[in-house]
Amino acid sequence: MRLLLIRHGQTPHNVTGALDTAYPGAGLTELGQRQAAAVPAALADEDVSAVYASPLVRTQLTGVPLAQERSLEVRVREGLEEIAAGDFEMRADQVAVEGYLGGLAAWLHRDLDHAVPGGTTGHDFMARFDGAVRSIAGAHGRDDTVALFSHGAAIRVFATLAAELDADDIEGRWINNTGLVLLDGRPGEGWDLVRWTGDPLGGAHLASVRAHDVTGEAIDEELD
């Protein structure tokens, strides 16, 4: 199965740098709407058979243009949510940013016992996200292509661990709004990384300002 993990379009909190991970979350900015509108054409060569999104508003809004263009519906699936910021929720200060990203870095180095303060461990996150992916895979064939609209930190951590990449393999890799990570495989059989597109699918001209985008920025860059 080809799994298209697509990050949502820009939100107001991506602009301010606030760690907005709780339900229902913010909607899209005008740029975010343009980023979402550009996704269908960018995926013209992909035979997408289903579109899924997390329960947060921003992923569903981002998935609508692709779903409508393919005469599909956006299916909301629990488990695809962003990694909870815990005690750092809605904060944008340096302590919060480094605390949150430090937790993600620990997971990428396989310390899944680490917990974001007030949040969850890496084990908890992977059980949640992988469980959602397994449920989706069970509803589709081996040759299907499925689009999952999710979140920057969640996509990067899941893809790295599911494809058994080394933390060094993703050093310096970011995922801008409507960026893409493409995996091929099946749950239980393993996943291969096919493509990592950090820029928006519609092109670099639609890129958000990365300097303020905590969950999309390369983790090693933010912690330097």
Buried (B, 14 or more C-beta within 10 A) or exposed (E): BBBBBBBBBBBBBBBBBBBBBBEEBBBBBEBBBBBBBBBBEBBEEBEBBBBBBBBBBBBBBBBBBBBEBBEBEBBBBEBBBBBBBBBBBEBBEEEBBBBBBBBBBBBBEEEBEBBBEEBBBBEBBBBBBBBBBEBBBEEBEEEBBBBBBBBBBBBBBBBBBBBEBEBEEBEEBBBBBBBBBBBBBBBEEEBEBBEBBBBBBBEEEBBBEBEBBBBBBBBBBBEE
